[in-house]
Structure formats: structure tokens, C-alpha cells
Amino acid sequence: MKKTWLLFASITLAISMLTACNSTDKANDNEDKTDSQVETTDETTGEGTEAEQKTTKKRDSEKTLTYSVKKEVKEDTAILTESDDQNFSLYKLDGFSLKGDEPSMDSLYLDDNPAVFMKVETISKDEASVEIIAKNMKESIASVSINKEPIEIGKDKLPQGEGVLNTSGFQTTFELGTVSGYVFEQGNLIVRLTIFDQKSVNLTDAFLKMGETIASK
């Protein structure tokens, strides 16, 4: 168990350090977008924002999620849960907890084993592009891969939830488990998920199904 904690702690530290690159990328990308955004603000922003808010308000308090664990398909009720620090809510399965982990980032972790968890970061489309965030995610996963390239996750295993667009993902494996990174668009958000799983637990799909339900508050 001690080795497991040390492994995932070191991986988490490396990825956390690399997320600092996002700030620079966001700022640069935001400058490039400024002119085109000014031209379209009057007609599109108001209606889109209002529609998204109405959709968010109508979300049910519960939702049934179907996911697989070690090839066994399970179906459980998830509860709508809001982030305290970020502008999103998601449906959370029983046995998991969501809490603020660091600025602009939350951690959704397994109560019985906090070393198994998912980092959640949401970024406004006004601040960055999904291409930049996806590139940064690939670099983050590559930085913790030991003498090997990260594997690009197949389309059939990428986020598939309602409203999910422009998905990408990369994964690296270790003796004790896996680190999987996903990026996708949802409404006005770019969602970045990093899942730290152990082979003995195998909850990557459960985390992903919860992550697919992320939407603006």
C-alpha cells in the first residue's frame, strides 16, 4: 500500500506541475480570439447563455449511470453534486466524494481508497481552445510515462455523454495501475479529466461515466 501511495503521489505531482502551462496557453489563445468574439457577442452570447442556464436548472436530482468494473456491467443511482470551487455540477455515485483539491481543480475520489481518484478541471471556452488543452493533456500523460509513449485512447472508449464534443484521450500503464487523461467540450466549458486507477480496483469507467455528466451550474 505504501508503494501505491508513493507512485500515485509522484504522478499527481508531475501532472499538477504541468497544469501551470495551461495559464500561459489560455492567455495566448485568448488574445487570438478577441477580435472575432467582439463581432459575435451581440446576437449569439445572450441567447446561448440563457439556453444553457435553462438546461442546467432542469437537471434532475438523480440519474442512473451504467458502467463496467472488470467486465461486469453495473447500474447505480448517482446524485447531482455541485463543485464548491468551479462552475460545474456532475452526477456522483455513492461511495465517492468531490472536493476542491487546488485552485481551479477538484478531486473526485473513492472513499474506501483515496489513492483512486479523478482530477477535474473546467475551463471556459473564452479562455482557451480545446486543441491547446488536449495537447497539454497529452504532454502531461507523456511526462509520467516511464520509457514509453502514452497510448491514444480509442474513440469507442472516449466520453460519449449528451452534449459531449471534440473528445480526445491518452493513457499510460504501470505495474500497479493506469493514468488516463480525457479532454472534451460541454456547452461553454472545456473539461479536462485525469483518472488515477489501480488494477485491483478498476474504476476508470465509473469515473468516466460520472465525468461525462459534467455541465455548467
N, C-alpha and C positions, 0 to 999 in steps of 0.2 A: 504493500500500500504506500509506503514512503517513497519508493521509486516512482510510482504512478503520480503522486502529487508533485514530485520534483520535475518529472517530464512535462506534465501539462502546465506547471507554473512557468517553466522556462519558455515553452512555446507561446503561452499567453503574453509573456513579457515582450518577446520579439515582435509579435503582431501588434501589440499595443504601441510599441515604439514607432512602428512603421505607419500607423494610422495618422501620425502627426503630419505625414506628407500630404494627407488629404486637404489640409487647410490651405497650403500653397496652391495645389491643383485647383481647388474651388475658387480661390481668388482670381487666378489667371483666367479660368474658364468664364467666370462671371463678367470680367471685363470684355471678353469677346462677344458676349451675348447682349450687352447693354443696349446697343442701337436697335436691334431687331425687337427687343422686348418693349421699348418705348412706343414703337409703331403699332403694336397689337394690344396694348393694355386696355384701351377704352372699351372695345367691343367684346373681348374674349374673357378677360380676367374675372369680371364681376359675375357673369352667369356661371362660369365653370366653378368658381369657388362656392357659390350658393348651392349648386347642384351637389357638389361633393359634401357639403355640410349636411344637406338634407339626407343624403345616403347614409352618412355616418350616424346621424341621430336615429335612424330607423333600424340600426343593428339590434338583433335580439340579444338578450342577456346570456343565452346559452346556444351552443352549436354542437352538433355531433361530428366528431372527427374520426376518420378511418385511416389507420396507419399500420405498418408492419414492424414486427420485432422478431428477428431471427426466423424470417419467412412465415411467421404466424400473423395473420391479419386480425387486428383488434379494432373495436369501435367503442368510443367512450365520449361522455359529455364533457365539453370544455366551457369554461366560464369567461365571459368578456371581461378583460382586465386592462386598465389604463396604466401607461407609464407615468411615473411621477415627474420625470425629468424631460421626456421627449414628447413630441406631438404625435403619438400613436396609441392605438389600443390593439389588442390581439385576443384570440380565444386560447385560454390556458387550461391544459389538462390537470386533473387532480394529481398531487404528488410533485408538482413543480412550483417554483416561486420566481417572481420577477422583481428585480430591484435595480436601482441605479448603481452602476459599477464605477464609472468615472465620467467626467464631463462629456455630454453628448453620446453616452453609451449606456446600455442596460445589459444585465446578465439574467438569463432565464436558466435556472439550474435545477437539477434533480435533488429533491430534498434529502433523499437517503444517501446520496453520493455527490456532493457539490463539485467534485472534480469533473463531472459530466455536465456540460453546460453549453449554452449558446450566447455569444455576444451579439447584441442587436444595435445597429446604428442606422438612423434615418436621416437623410439629407434632402433639403428642398431642391427641386429641380432648378430653382432660381440661382442656386449657389454652385452647382456642378453639373456635369453631364454623366450619364450612365456609363459611357465609354471610358471616361477617366477613372471612375470608381471601380469598374471591372478590371481595368489594367492594374490599378493599385492592389486590388484583391489578389490577382494572380501573382504579383510580386511578393505580397505578404506570405502567401502559401509557399512560394518557391523559397523564401528566406528560411523557413523552418524545415524544409525537406532535406534529408541527410543524404548527400551524394546521389540525388536523383531528381528528375523533373517532376513537378506536380502533374497529376492526371486531369485532363479536362473531363468534366462530368457530362455524360450523355444527355441528350435532350429529354429523353423519357424520364430522367431522374432529377430534372430541374424543377423549380417551383411551377405549379400548374393551377394555382388558385384563381378565383374570379378577379378580373381586373389586373392580373399579373402580366407584365410585358417586358420584353427585352432582357431575357434571363441569361445568365452565364454562371459557371461554377467550376471550381478546381478543388482537388483533393490530394492529400498525401497520407501515406500509411506508415505506421510504426509497429513495433512488436506488440505494444500494449493497446494500440487503438488508431484512430484516424482524426485528421483535422480537415474539415470541409468548409469551403467558402462559397457563398452564393451572393449574387447581386441581381436585383430586378427593380423595375418601376412599378409603383402602385399609386395611382392618382397623381398628386403633385409631389410624391416622395420617391426618392431612390433609397431602396432598402439594402443594407449590407449585413449578411448573417455569417457568423463564423462558429461552427459547431465542433466542440471537443468531445469526442466519444471514446469509450473503451470497448474493446472487442467482447468482453464478458458482459457488457450492458446492452450495447447495440440499439441505441435510441435515436440514431441520426434521422430516421424517417419521421419519428414522432416530433422531434424538434422542427423539422422542415415543415410538417403539416401545420404546426402552430405558427411558424413564421409566415406561411402563405396567407394567413388571415390578418396580417398587419394592415392597418388603414389609419388615416388621419382621424384624430379625435373629433 
